[in-house]
C-alpha cells in the first residue's frame, strides 16, 4: 500500500514537471511564430502585395485596383489598407 502511494506521488510529480517545462519559454513569442517585437507587417513587392485590393492569400498574379475576387483561388479581395492594419503579420 505504501509503495502504491509513493508511485502515485512520483507519477504526479513527473506530470507536473512535464507541464511546467512544456509551458516555459513561450513568453516572448505568440503561437504564430512571430516575436512580440514585430511592429510592422512585411509585404512583398509584386502586384499581389501592392494593389489597392489584394487577395488575403497573396496568390501570384492577383491584386486589382477594384474590388472583386482572386482569379487564382476565388477569395474576395480586401482593401490593402484594411489588410495591413488589422494585425495581419507575414
SVG drawing of the C-alpha trace seen along z (x, -y; Angstrom):
<svg xmlns="http://www.w3.org/2000/svg" viewBox="-16 -52 28 54">
<polyline fill="none" stroke="black" stroke-width="0.4" points="0.0,0.0 2.8,-2.4 4.6,-1.7 1.3,-2.5 1.2,-5.9 4.8,-6.5 4.3,-5.6 1.2,-7.9 3.1,-10.8 6.1,-10.2 3.8,-10.0 2.0,-13.2 5.4,-15.0 6.6,-13.8 3.4,-15.0 3.6,-18.4 7.2,-18.7 6.4,-18.0 3.6,-20.5 5.8,-23.2 8.6,-22.5 6.3,-22.4 4.8,-25.8 8.1,-27.6 9.9,-29.7 6.8,-31.0 6.5,-34.4 8.2,-36.4 6.6,-34.5 2.9,-34.2 1.5,-31.0 2.0,-32.1 5.8,-32.1 6.3,-35.9 8.0,-37.5 6.3,-40.4 8.8,-43.0 7.5,-42.9 5.6,-46.2 5.2,-46.3 4.0,-43.7 6.4,-42.9 5.0,-42.8 6.4,-41.8 6.8,-44.0 4.5,-42.4 1.1,-43.5 -0.4,-40.8 1.0,-42.9 0.8,-46.5 -2.6,-46.8 -5.5,-48.7 -7.3,-45.4 -5.3,-42.2 -6.1,-38.6 -5.6,-37.6 -3.6,-34.6 -1.4,-36.8 -1.8,-34.5 0.7,-35.1 -0.9,-37.4 -3.7,-38.5 -4.5,-42.1 -6.6,-44.8 -7.5,-48.5 -11.1,-47.5 -12.9,-45.1 -13.5,-41.6 -12.4,-38.1 -9.0,-36.4 -8.7,-34.7 -6.5,-32.0 -8.2,-30.9 -11.6,-32.7 -11.4,-34.5 -12.8,-38.1 -10.2,-40.8 -9.7,-43.0 -8.6,-46.6 -4.9,-46.8 -5.1,-49.4 -7.5,-47.1 -5.3,-44.1 -2.2,-45.6 -3.8,-47.4 -5.9,-44.5 -2.9,-43.0 -2.1,-40.8 1.6,-39.6 3.6,-37.9"/>
</svg>
